[in-house]
Each structure stands twice: as structure tokens, then as C-alpha cells.
């Protein structure tokens, strides 16, 4: 009995010795290294996930821009002109203000203007991250749209040519316009970095 107890005690000491821990478990350094590796893997995964989401949002923006451009092309075929800018006491370029029809909420501030809704689009697409917050204020032209940075923007161009320019804010540099057109200066006070115009002759 005494011999068996001595043997158990000896084994117990051996297990919890430095040598024993290496054989039967993990040292503190090994645990810390494991945690560090897991942290690095989590960071890489989150970065990849964030990049994938940004790519997805940019894909939506590109699709929306071409959806609006196609509707503008149909409008041009019917009217031989593109929608003129809606003007007021302040200049708002966001596409909802410029291209949507006046509604109960916006009629008092937007007034009349060319609209793509409902004949060419059921609704004006909006940026997946920066939704428009158009609301009526005091009177015609006194809409409140909040910040226009990051929203889809539209402006007709009537100086010398009958054209337009659309703008959006991309997150990935590969989707940004490499060399903005001259007309992009209209939006110089905003952060948009992608521009779309009709091809010559359209």
C-alpha cells in the first residue's frame, strides 16, 4: 500500500514538472503562440470578409449606374433630350431629387421636373450604404437632402452638347474612374470618384 502511494506521488510530481508538462500538456509559451496564431488568422479572415463586402457593394453601384443610364437612354429616345436639372434655392444633385417624381413628401420642395419614375424605372436606385434622406422643408426648392457625399448624383449638361453625368462613390480603387471627365468638376465639392456619361452620339 505504502509502495503504491509512493508510486502515485512520484507520477504526480513527474506530470506537473517542467518535463511532465511538455509531455502531458502545453507550456505557457505554447499557449501564447497558439493564441497569437488564432488572432492572426481571425484578422486575415475579417479583412478578407470586409474586402468581399466592399466588392459586393461596388458591384451593386456599377449595376445601379448602368440601370439609371439605360433609363436615361430610353428617356432620350422619347424626348430627344435628357432630364433637365431641377433647380431651387439650393443645388441638389442626388438622383432621387433630380430623377424621381414629386411625391406627397417632396412635392412642396421639388416642384415640377423631368422624371424617370414610373415610365422608365419603378424606383431610383440608391447607394447601398448611403441612402438618400430627401424631405420637404419650407417651399419649392427648399428640400433637405442631408449630405450628398457617397450618394448617386446626376446633372444634365446643356452647354454645347445635350448630355449628362452620373457619379457614385466606389470603395475599391480598381472601380474608381482613372481620369474623371471635365464635367466631373460639377461634383467637385463631393467625394464621388466614379463617373458615367453617355457614349458619343447617344
C-alpha positions in Angstrom: 0.0 0.0 0.0 2.8 2.4 1.0 4.7 1.4 -2.1 1.6 2.2 -4.3 1.1 5.6 -2.7 4.8 6.4 -3.2 4.5 5.5 -6.9 1.3 7.6 -7.3 3.0 10.6 -5.7 6.1 10.2 -7.9 4.0 10.1 -11.0 2.0 13.2 -9.8 5.3 15.1 -9.4 6.5 14.0 -12.8 3.4 15.1 -14.6 3.5 18.6 -13.1 7.2 19.1 -13.5 8.5 21.2 -16.5 9.4 18.0 -18.3 6.0 16.5 -17.5 4.0 19.5 -18.7 5.8 19.3 -22.0 4.8 15.6 -22.3 1.3 15.8 -21.0 0.1 19.4 -21.7 1.1 22.8 -23.0 3.6 25.3 -21.6 2.6 28.9 -21.2 4.7 29.9 -24.3 2.9 27.3 -26.4 -0.5 28.6 -25.3 0.5 32.2 -26.1 1.8 31.2 -29.5 -1.4 29.4 -30.2 -3.5 32.4 -29.2 -1.3 34.6 -31.4 -1.7 32.4 -34.4 -5.5 32.3 -33.9 -5.6 36.1 -33.6 -3.6 36.5 -36.9 -6.0 34.1 -38.7 -9.0 35.9 -37.4 -7.6 39.3 -38.5 -6.9 37.9 -42.0 -10.4 36.4 -42.2 -12.1 39.7 -41.1 -10.0 41.7 -43.6 -10.9 39.3 -46.5 -14.6 39.4 -45.4 -14.6 43.3 -45.3 -12.9 43.4 -48.8 -15.5 41.0 -50.2 -18.4 43.1 -48.8 -16.8 46.3 -50.3 -16.5 44.5 -53.7 -20.2 43.4 -53.4 -21.3 47.0 -52.7 -19.2 48.3 -55.6 -20.8 45.7 -57.9 -24.2 47.0 -56.8 -23.2 50.6 -57.5 -21.9 49.7 -61.0 -25.2 47.9 -61.8 -27.2 50.8 -60.4 -25.3 53.3 -62.5 -25.9 51.4 -65.7 -29.6 50.8 -64.8 -30.1 54.6 -64.5 -28.0 55.2 -67.6 -30.3 52.7 -69.6 -33.4 54.5 -68.3 -31.9 57.9 -69.3 -31.2 56.4 -72.8 -34.9 55.4 -73.1 -35.9 58.9 -71.9 -33.7 60.4 -74.6 -35.2 58.3 -77.4 -38.7 59.6 -76.4 -37.9 63.2 -75.7 -34.7 63.9 -77.8 -33.2 65.3 -74.6 -32.1 64.2 -71.1 -33.9 65.3 -68.0 -33.1 68.8 -67.1 -31.8 69.7 -63.7 -34.4 70.6 -61.1 -33.3 73.9 -59.6 -34.3 75.8 -56.5 -32.8 77.9 -53.7 -30.1 75.2 -53.2 -28.5 72.8 -55.7 -29.1 69.1 -55.0 -27.6 66.6 -57.4 -28.7 63.4 -55.8 -30.6 61.2 -58.3 -33.7 60.8 -56.1 -34.1 64.6 -56.1 -33.3 65.0 -59.8 -34.9 62.0 -61.4 -37.7 60.8 -59.2 -41.2 62.1 -59.5 -42.6 64.6 -56.9 -44.4 62.7 -54.2 -46.5 63.7 -51.2 -43.3 64.1 -49.2 -41.3 66.0 -51.8 -43.9 67.9 -53.9 -43.7 71.1 -51.8 -40.0 71.4 -52.2 -39.2 69.7 -55.5 -41.7 71.3 -57.7 -42.0 70.0 -61.3 -39.3 68.4 -63.3 -38.5 65.5 -65.7 -38.8 62.2 -64.1 -37.7 58.6 -64.9 -40.4 57.2 -62.5 -42.7 55.4 -63.2 -42.3 55.2 -67.1 -38.7 54.2 -67.2 -37.9 53.0 -63.7 -40.1 51.8 -60.8 -37.8 53.5 -58.4 -34.5 55.3 -58.5 -31.7 53.1 -57.2 -29.8 54.3 -54.1 -26.3 53.7 -52.9 -26.2 50.5 -50.7 -24.5 52.4 -47.8 -25.5 56.0 -48.2 -29.3 56.2 -48.5 -30.9 59.4 -49.6 -32.9 61.3 -46.9 -35.0 63.7 -49.0 -37.6 65.5 -47.0 -39.7 68.6 -47.7 -38.8 71.8 -45.9 -40.4 75.2 -46.4 -41.2 75.7 -50.1 -40.3 74.9 -53.6 -36.5 74.4 -53.9 -36.1 74.2 -50.1 -35.6 70.4 -49.9 -33.4 68.9 -47.2 -31.3 66.0 -48.5 -28.6 65.9 -45.9 -25.1 65.2 -47.1 -24.7 64.2 -50.7 -21.3 62.6 -50.2 -21.5 59.0 -51.2 -24.9 59.2 -52.9 -25.7 58.7 -56.6 -25.5 62.1 -58.3 -26.9 63.4 -61.6 -26.6 66.5 -63.6 -27.7 67.4 -67.1 -25.2 69.1 -69.4 -26.6 71.6 -71.9 -23.5 73.7 -72.6 -22.6 73.0 -76.2 -24.0 69.4 -76.1 -27.0 67.6 -74.8 -25.6 65.1 -72.3 -25.5 64.2 -68.6 -23.1 62.9 -66.0 -23.8 60.3 -63.2 -21.5 59.9 -60.2 -21.1 57.4 -57.4 -18.5 56.7 -54.7 -16.7 53.4 -55.0 -14.8 51.8 -52.2 -12.2 49.8 -54.2 -9.7 51.8 -56.2 -9.9 49.4 -59.1 -13.5 50.6 -59.6 -12.8 54.3 -59.5 -12.6 56.4 -62.6 -8.9 56.7 -63.6 -9.3 60.1 -65.3 -12.5 62.0 -64.4 -14.2 63.8 -67.3 -14.1 67.6 -67.4 -17.8 67.7 -66.5 -17.0 65.9 -63.2 -16.0 69.4 -61.8 -19.7 69.9 -61.3 -19.4 67.5 -58.3 -16.0 68.8 -57.1 -17.3 69.6 -53.6 -18.4 65.9 -53.1 -16.5 62.7 -52.5 -17.7 60.7 -55.5 -15.0 59.1 -57.6 -16.8 57.2 -60.4 -18.4 58.9 -63.3 -20.6 57.7 -66.2 -21.7 59.6 -69.3 -23.5 58.5 -72.5 -21.4 57.5 -75.4 -20.9 60.0 -78.2 -24.0 60.1 -80.4 -26.3 58.8 -77.8 
